[in-house]
Amino acid sequence: MNKKRVSDYYCVAVRRNYESIWRVISKHDTREQAQAALDERRAYTGVFNYDNAELRIISRAEGKAEFGANWEYKPIGESRSRLSAHKAKT
Protein backbone atom coordinates (compact mmCIF):
# COMPACT_ATOMS: atom_id res chain seq x y z
CA MET A 1 0.00 0.00 0.00
CA ASN A 2 1.43 3.39 -1.01
CA LYS A 3 1.50 6.22 1.48
CA LYS A 4 -0.29 9.33 0.34
CA ARG A 5 2.30 11.97 -0.52
CA VAL A 6 1.67 15.32 1.13
CA SER A 7 2.20 18.07 -1.40
CA ASP A 8 4.26 21.14 -0.69
CA TYR A 9 2.44 24.31 0.23
CA TYR A 10 3.52 27.87 0.91
CA CYS A 11 2.81 30.05 3.93
CA VAL A 12 3.09 33.76 4.59
CA ALA A 13 4.90 34.44 7.87
CA VAL A 14 5.34 37.66 9.80
CA ARG A 15 7.77 38.73 12.51
CA ARG A 16 7.11 42.14 13.97
CA ASN A 17 10.03 44.28 15.11
CA TYR A 18 9.11 43.77 18.78
CA GLU A 19 8.75 39.97 18.56
CA SER A 20 11.31 37.21 18.33
CA ILE A 21 9.02 34.59 16.78
CA TRP A 22 7.59 34.04 13.32
CA ARG A 23 3.80 33.85 13.07
CA VAL A 24 2.51 31.91 10.08
CA ILE A 25 -0.60 33.77 9.00
CA SER A 26 -1.85 32.08 5.84
CA LYS A 27 -1.43 28.95 3.70
CA HIS A 28 -1.46 28.78 -0.11
CA ASP A 29 -1.15 26.11 -2.80
CA THR A 30 1.40 27.97 -4.94
CA ARG A 31 4.26 30.38 -4.33
CA GLU A 32 2.51 32.90 -6.61
CA GLN A 33 -0.62 32.87 -4.43
CA ALA A 34 1.53 33.32 -1.34
CA GLN A 35 3.38 36.23 -2.97
CA ALA A 36 0.06 37.92 -3.82
CA ALA A 37 -1.09 37.52 -0.20
CA LEU A 38 2.23 38.90 1.07
CA ASP A 39 1.93 41.92 -1.24
CA GLU A 40 -1.65 42.49 -0.07
CA ARG A 41 -0.57 42.41 3.59
CA ARG A 42 2.21 44.90 2.92
CA ALA A 43 -0.45 47.30 1.66
CA TYR A 44 -2.42 47.17 4.95
CA THR A 45 -2.52 50.36 7.00
CA GLY A 46 -3.98 51.17 10.37
CA VAL A 47 -4.48 48.46 12.98
CA PHE A 48 -3.07 45.66 10.83
CA ASN A 49 -0.08 47.67 9.67
CA TYR A 50 2.89 45.53 8.63
CA ASP A 51 5.28 48.46 8.03
CA ASN A 52 7.45 47.55 11.02
CA ALA A 53 7.39 43.83 10.34
CA GLU A 54 9.36 41.34 8.33
CA LEU A 55 7.20 39.29 5.96
CA ARG A 56 8.35 36.20 4.11
CA ILE A 57 7.14 33.13 2.29
CA ILE A 58 7.97 29.75 3.81
CA SER A 59 7.40 26.49 1.98
CA ARG A 60 6.36 23.40 3.91
CA ALA A 61 9.85 21.94 3.44
CA GLU A 62 11.52 25.17 4.64
CA GLY A 63 9.23 25.24 7.67
CA LYS A 64 10.16 21.68 8.58
CA ALA A 65 13.86 22.48 8.21
CA GLU A 66 13.62 25.64 10.33
CA PHE A 67 11.02 24.71 12.94
CA GLY A 68 11.43 20.92 13.23
CA ALA A 69 10.44 17.77 11.38
CA ASN A 70 6.93 17.71 12.89
CA TRP A 71 6.06 21.27 11.84
CA GLU A 72 2.84 21.74 9.86
CA TYR A 73 0.79 24.86 9.23
CA LYS A 74 -1.92 25.44 11.83
CA PRO A 75 -4.20 28.47 11.69
CA ILE A 76 -3.54 31.09 14.36
CA GLY A 77 -6.08 30.70 17.12
CA GLU A 78 -6.46 26.96 16.76
CA SER A 79 -6.94 25.91 20.34
CA ARG A 80 -4.24 23.71 21.83
CA SER A 81 -6.77 22.54 24.41
CA ARG A 82 -9.00 21.33 21.58
CA LEU A 83 -6.09 19.37 20.19
CA SER A 84 -5.30 17.97 23.64
CA ALA A 85 -8.92 16.97 24.14
CA HIS A 86 -8.93 15.20 20.78
CA LYS A 87 -5.74 13.30 21.69
CA ALA A 88 -7.23 12.31 25.05
CA LYS A 89 -10.24 10.72 23.30
CA THR A 90 -8.06 8.55 21.09
N, C-alpha and C positions, 0 to 999 in steps of 0.2 A: 504494500500500500504506500503510495507516494504522499509525503507531507505537503500540505498546501503552502506554497511559497508566498510569503508576505511581501507585497510590492513596496518599493521605496516611496516615501512621501516627503513633503517639504513643509517646514514650519517657519513662521515668522516669530522671532524672539526679540525681546526688548530688555535692556538693562539701563535703568535710569541712573543719572550721575550720583545719586545718593544711596544706591543699592549695590550690593556686591554679587547678587545672583541674577541669572537670566530667567525671565518669565516667558514661557512659550505661549503665545496668545492666539495663534490660529494654525490650522492644518490645511494643506492643499495637495492636490494630486500631481501638479506639475510645478517646476521651478518658475515658469512664466506667471502662473496664477499667484504664487507666493510673492513674486516681485511686484505684481500689480497691487496686492494687499499691502505690502511694505510701503510702496509709493503713496497709497491712499492714506495710510497712517501718518506718514511724514507730513501730509497736508493738514492734519487735524490742528485746530487751534482751540484755545480755551481750556476747559477742564481736562480734556484728554490730549493735552499738548505733548508731543514727543520731541520738541526742540532740544531739550537737555537730556536726551536719551540716545543710546546706541541701539540701532536696529540691525538685525541680520537675518539671513535665511539659513536654516539648519536642515540638512537632509536627515532622514531617519538614521542612516549609517553614521553620519557625523555626530548626531546626538548620542548614539550608542558608544562611539569612541570617546566622546568628551564626558558624558555623564554616567557611563557604566553600561555593561552588556544587557541589563534588564530594562533600560530606559525605553519608554514608549510615550507618545503624546497622550496627555490627559487634559481635558479642558479645565481651565482655571475655575475653581469653585466646586469641582467634583469632590464630594465629601469623603474624607478618609474613613470616617466612622461608617459610612454606607459600605465602603469596600470591606472594612473589618467585619461588619455584620454579615456580609455575603460570605466571607471566608469562614466565619463561625458556623454558618448553616451547612457548609459542605464538609 
